[in-house]
Structures are given as structure tokens and as C-alpha cells.
């Protein structure tokens, strides 16, 4: 149910000022009696009273009503929905995305990192009941977005991810460890990390196998995705003559990624093109679901504008009637 609350209720004290105005108006009406007195009013008794007589106070009523509504507008009425706890089905998922320089390879359209972002965004949009977070890594790692059900925020942060945001390299262990730290305190029955990389571990303080064991300890399944074609892949290279596309060898430590996945009860996938990557996410989408609690808070919307508009219209109507139909002629 929608309710009305007021941001500045102290303005309601202004309604007390209307009382002396009303008293003054009544006193003024009593003073407006005729200055000529007759011994009898029988001669006027049969004169019919037209509608103006009965509505002669309507201008004043409109003025008081408009002032009252404008005072309500000053109090800033706000509509709100009461919050409630809702239990819904879902799982907690952290996507750990490799953003190293090699993700600019063009064996995917338009390149690996953009393809990974597009498919991940589609995946997020298709799981409205899940809490999802984002970790990015290359030579180091950090949390781009903690676990949340606000998928619009996750998607916006995903869109802003670019290669080169952090020091280059491939620290798979650090990326996985950061994702695990975001999930270890989760109460969800199903906790999942989707780790996507296109290279071999060559940086970081935490060994990938150690991070995999850590994930297993906290009951976190890791689904690893190796992204890249088999053999060679076109890659943009900066040369003295500008950017040129050259073929470079694709090196993915599949043995390592398979070990991490098997250790945690997950699965390893190899994505060689955009369609295959989409199919992998569709398979992960079939994971079992667990129950999580989502707290929905009330949302307030300003309602003062409709009151201000109504009060202004009534005030203008009163002024119009006073200068036209109910105009006083000296």
C-alpha cells in the first residue's frame, strides 16, 4: 500500500494563520450592512435571491482552500511503499574476469574482452533472483562490484571494464582468491565462481592451486573458462607504422584450469568463439538454485508538485471570479 509522509511537517503550523484571516473576514462581513435603515423590509421580501447570493463567499473559500493546499505542498508530501523481506530462489555468483592485454586478441568479435562482457551481461540479465558480483584481474586483482541483486549496477560496471585498468599480467590465483573472499561469508547453499581467462598464470602472490583449495574449503564451486581459439589468434600490435594485426600463439594453461575446476566440484570449459562462449554460460545457467533473502526497502517519491499545481490553480480561479462574476462595484 502506498502511504504519504511529509519531509517538512513543521510547515503545517502555517495553517494556524488561516484562523485570524477567517475571523477577520467574518467581522468584515458584519460591517458591510446597509447604511440606510427602513422601518420595514416587507417591500424587499418578495425579491428573489439569485445564485450569486448563495455563492457570494465562494471566492473567499477558494482562497482559503488554495492557501491550505499550498501549505501542504510546502510540507513536501512523499509517497512510499513499505519494505518487506522476501525469500526468493537463487545462488551467489562471482564472475572473475581476466582483463590482461592478451584479452584484446581479435579471434572473438570484436575482441575477447568485449565478447566476454556481452555474454556475461546476457547471463546476468537472465538470472534476476541471483546475487552477482564482479572481480577483475590481470597483474593484480580487485573487486569491481560486491555481491548484489542490483543487476543494473553490475551491468553498468561490467560495461565500464577495459583492458589496462590495472597492471598487466595474468594473476589467476589472486583473481580467484579475491572472488573467494567475496563468497566465503555467504549463507547461500550454492556459491559459484565463474573464472574466465585466456592465458597462463605469471603474476601474483597466491598460487592458483592454493586459491582452488581455499575455494573448496568454503564450499565454493569454480567453473573455469579458457577463452581463445586453438593455435594462433590475430592480435593488434603497436608498431612504428601504427597499429598492425599480427598472429600470436594462444597459450592457455588448460591443465591448471581443469585442476581448479575438479578440485572445487566445478567444470572446465574451452570457448573458441562467441557462440561457444554463449553456450558455456547457458550450461552454467542450469545450476541448481538455493534460497536467499532479499530485503526490499521503501522508495519515496515527491508528491508536492501536484499539490502546488492544484493550489495555484484554485488561487488563480479565485482571482478570476473576484474580478469578473463577483466583482464589487463602488
FENUR-V748486 format. One record per residue. N is the residue number from 1. RES is the residue in three letters. PHI is phi in radians with two decimals (NA if undefined). OMEGA is omega as a letter, one per 40 degrees, with the letter a starting at -180 (none if undefined). Layout:
N;RES;PHI;OMEGA / N;RES;PHI;OMEGA
This chain:
1;UNK;NA;i / 2;UNK;-1.41;i / 3;UNK;-2.16;i / 4;UNK;-1.97;i / 5;UNK;-2.18;a / 6;UNK;-2.19;a / 7;UNK;-1.24;a / 8;UNK;-2.22;a / 9;UNK;-1.14;a / 10;UNK;-1.11;i / 11;UNK;-1.21;i / 12;UNK;-1.14;i / 13;UNK;-1.10;i / 14;UNK;-1.12;i / 15;UNK;-1.09;i / 16;UNK;-1.14;i / 17;UNK;-1.20;i / 18;UNK;-1.24;a / 19;UNK;-1.10;i / 20;UNK;-1.13;i / 21;UNK;-1.15;i / 22;UNK;-1.11;i / 23;UNK;-1.09;i / 24;UNK;-1.12;a / 25;UNK;-1.11;i / 26;UNK;-1.11;i / 27;UNK;-1.14;i / 28;UNK;-1.13;i / 29;UNK;-1.13;i / 30;UNK;-1.22;i / 31;UNK;-1.36;a / 32;UNK;-1.51;i / 33;UNK;-1.21;a / 34;UNK;-1.17;i / 35;UNK;-1.49;i / 36;UNK;-1.79;a / 37;UNK;-1.90;i / 38;UNK;-1.99;i / 39;UNK;-1.19;i / 40;UNK;-2.65;i / 41;UNK;-1.86;a / 42;UNK;-1.08;a / 43;UNK;-1.21;a / 44;UNK;-1.81;a / 45;UNK;-1.11;a / 46;UNK;-1.55;i / 47;UNK;-1.25;a / 48;UNK;-1.24;i / 49;UNK;-1.62;i / 50;UNK;-1.50;a / 51;UNK;-1.17;i / 52;UNK;-1.10;i / 53;UNK;-1.10;a / 54;UNK;-1.33;a / 55;UNK;-1.87;a / 56;UNK;-1.16;i / 57;UNK;-1.71;a / 58;UNK;-1.13;i / 59;UNK;-1.10;i / 60;UNK;-1.12;i / 61;UNK;-1.09;i / 62;UNK;-1.09;i / 63;UNK;-1.12;i / 64;UNK;-1.15;a / 65;UNK;-1.15;a / 66;UNK;-1.16;i / 67;UNK;-1.10;i / 68;UNK;-1.09;a / 69;UNK;-1.18;i / 70;UNK;-1.15;i / 71;UNK;-1.16;i / 72;UNK;-1.07;i / 73;UNK;-1.10;i / 74;UNK;-1.11;i / 75;UNK;-1.28;i / 76;UNK;0.98;i / 77;UNK;-1.15;a / 78;UNK;-2.35;i / 79;UNK;-1.61;a / 80;UNK;-2.61;i / 81;UNK;-1.90;i / 82;UNK;-1.17;a / 83;UNK;-1.51;a / 84;UNK;-2.67;i / 85;UNK;-1.59;a / 86;UNK;-2.14;i / 87;UNK;-1.68;a / 88;UNK;-2.35;a / 89;UNK;-1.55;i / 90;UNK;3.05;i / 91;UNK;-2.32;i / 92;UNK;-1.69;a / 93;UNK;-2.25;i / 94;UNK;-2.05;i / 95;UNK;-1.67;i / 96;UNK;-1.77;a / 97;UNK;-1.91;i / 98;UNK;-1.31;i / 99;UNK;-2.10;i / 100;UNK;-1.14;a / 101;UNK;-1.04;a / 102;UNK;-1.17;i / 103;UNK;-1.26;i / 104;UNK;-1.52;i / 105;UNK;-1.01;a / 106;UNK;-1.83;i / 107;UNK;-1.34;i / 108;UNK;-1.95;a / 109;UNK;-1.78;e / 110;UNK;-1.40;i / 111;UNK;-2.73;a / 112;UNK;-1.09;a / 113;UNK;-1.18;i / 114;UNK;-1.21;i / 115;UNK;-1.12;i / 116;UNK;-1.10;i / 117;UNK;-1.14;a / 118;UNK;-1.07;a / 119;UNK;-1.20;i / 120;UNK;-1.12;i / 121;UNK;-1.12;i / 122;UNK;-1.09;i / 123;UNK;-1.09;a / 124;UNK;-1.10;a / 125;UNK;-1.11;a / 126;UNK;-1.54;a / 127;UNK;-2.24;a / 128;UNK;-1.18;a / 129;UNK;-1.69;a / 130;UNK;-1.72;i / 131;UNK;-1.54;a / 132;UNK;-2.27;i / 133;UNK;-2.24;a / 134;UNK;-2.36;i / 135;UNK;-2.11;i / 136;UNK;-2.05;i / 137;UNK;-2.63;i / 138;UNK;-2.61;i / 139;UNK;-1.32;i / 140;UNK;-2.49;a / 141;UNK;-2.47;i / 142;UNK;-2.75;a / 143;UNK;-1.48;i / 144;UNK;-1.40;i / 145;UNK;-2.68;i / 146;UNK;-1.25;i / 147;UNK;-1.01;a / 148;UNK;-2.77;i / 149;UNK;-1.63;i / 150;UNK;-1.42;a / 151;UNK;-1.19;i / 152;UNK;-1.09;i / 153;UNK;-1.18;i / 154;UNK;-1.05;a / 155;UNK;-1.13;i / 156;UNK;-1.10;i / 157;UNK;-1.20;i / 158;UNK;-1.06;a / 159;UNK;-1.09;a / 160;UNK;-1.47;a / 161;UNK;-1.26;i / 162;UNK;-2.45;i / 163;UNK;-1.18;a / 164;UNK;1.70;i / 165;UNK;-1.13;i / 166;UNK;-2.29;a / 167;UNK;-0.95;a / 168;UNK;-1.31;a / 169;UNK;2.40;i / 170;UNK;-2.40;i / 171;UNK;-1.77;a / 172;UNK;-1.09;a / 173;UNK;-1.09;i / 174;UNK;-1.14;i / 175;UNK;-1.08;i / 176;UNK;-1.19;i / 177;UNK;-1.09;i / 178;UNK;-1.12;i / 179;UNK;-1.12;i / 180;UNK;-1.10;a / 181;UNK;-1.11;i / 182;UNK;-1.39;a / 183;UNK;-1.88;a / 184;UNK;-1.09;a / 185;UNK;-1.69;a / 186;UNK;-1.25;i / 187;UNK;-1.62;a / 188;UNK;-1.16;i / 189;UNK;-1.19;a / 190;UNK;-1.88;i / 191;UNK;-2.19;a / 192;UNK;-2.31;i / 193;UNK;-2.02;i / 194;UNK;-1.82;a / 195;UNK;-1.78;a / 196;UNK;-2.07;i / 197;UNK;-2.55;a / 198;UNK;-2.18;a / 199;UNK;-2.49;i / 200;UNK;-1.96;a / 201;UNK;-1.18;i / 202;UNK;-2.42;i / 203;UNK;-2.48;i / 204;UNK;1.74;a / 205;UNK;-1.60;a / 206;UNK;-1.93;i / 207;UNK;-1.21;a / 208;UNK;-0.99;i / 209;UNK;-1.13;i / 210;UNK;-1.10;i / 211;UNK;-1.12;i / 212;UNK;-1.13;i / 213;UNK;-1.12;i / 214;UNK;-1.12;i / 215;UNK;-1.10;i / 216;UNK;-1.08;a / 217;UNK;-1.03;a / 218;UNK;-1.64;i / 219;UNK;1.21;a / 220;UNK;-1.84;i / 221;UNK;-1.51;a / 222;UNK;-2.03;i / 223;UNK;-1.78;a / 224;UNK;-1.75;i / 225;UNK;-2.22;i / 226;UNK;-1.63;a / 227;UNK;-1.93;a / 228;UNK;2.64;i / 229;UNK;-1.25;i / 230;UNK;-1.43;i / 231;UNK;1.61;a / 232;UNK;-1.97;i / 233;UNK;-2.47;i / 234;UNK;-1.21;a / 235;UNK;-2.44;i / 236;UNK;-1.29;a / 237;UNK;-2.14;i / 238;UNK;-1.39;i / 239;UNK;-2.21;i / 240;UNK;-1.03;a / 241;UNK;-1.79;i / 242;UNK;1.83;a / 243;UNK;-1.40;i / 244;UNK;-2.18;i / 245;UNK;-1.65;i / 246;UNK;-2.25;i / 247;UNK;-1.42;i / 248;UNK;-2.18;a / 249;UNK;-1.32;i / 250;UNK;-1.58;a / 251;UNK;-2.11;i / 252;UNK;-2.15;i / 253;UNK;-1.42;a / 254;UNK;-1.15;i / 255;UNK;-1.07;i / 256;UNK;-1.10;a / 257;UNK;-1.14;i / 258;UNK;-1.16;a / 259;UNK;-1.16;i / 260;UNK;-1.06;a / 261;UNK;-1.13;a / 262;UNK;-1.19;i / 263;UNK;-1.08;a / 264;UNK;-1.70;a / 265;UNK;1.43;i / 266;UNK;-1.69;a / 267;UNK;-2.66;i / 268;UNK;-1.75;i / 269;UNK;-2.24;i / 270;UNK;-2.10;i / 271;UNK;-1.80;a / 272;UNK;-1.89;i / 273;UNK;-2.80;a / 274;UNK;-1.04;a / 275;UNK;-1.13;i / 276;UNK;-1.13;i / 277;UNK;-1.11;i / 278;UNK;-1.12;i / 279;UNK;-1.13;i / 280;UNK;-1.12;i / 281;UNK;-1.13;i / 282;UNK;-1.13;i / 283;UNK;-1.21;i / 284;UNK;-1.12;a / 285;UNK;-1.09;a / 286;UNK;-1.54;i / 287;UNK;-1.06;i / 288;UNK;-1.17;a / 289;UNK;-1.97;i / 290;UNK;-2.18;a / 291;UNK;-1.62;i / 292;UNK;-2.30;i / 293;UNK;-1.70;i / 294;UNK;-2.06;i / 295;UNK;-1.69;i / 296;UNK;-1.77;a / 297;UNK;-1.66;a / 298;UNK;-1.26;i / 299;UNK;-2.00;a / 300;UNK;-1.74;i / 301;UNK;-2.25;a / 302;UNK;-1.21;i / 303;UNK;-2.07;a / 304;UNK;-1.14;a / 305;UNK;-1.10;a / 306;UNK;-1.16;i / 307;UNK;-1.23;i / 308;UNK;-1.10;i / 309;UNK;-1.16;a / 310;UNK;-1.13;i / 311;UNK;-1.11;i / 312;UNK;-1.15;i / 313;UNK;-1.11;i / 314;UNK;-1.14;i / 315;UNK;-1.14;i / 316;UNK;-1.16;i / 317;UNK;-1.11;i / 318;UNK;-1.10;i / 319;UNK;-1.14;i / 320;UNK;-1.14;a / 321;UNK;-1.14;a / 322;UNK;-1.18;a / 323;UNK;-1.65;a / 324;UNK;-2.17;a / 325;UNK;-1.11;a / 326;UNK;-1.81;a / 327;UNK;-1.20;i / 328;UNK;-1.57;i / 329;UNK;-1.84;a / 330;UNK;-1.01;none
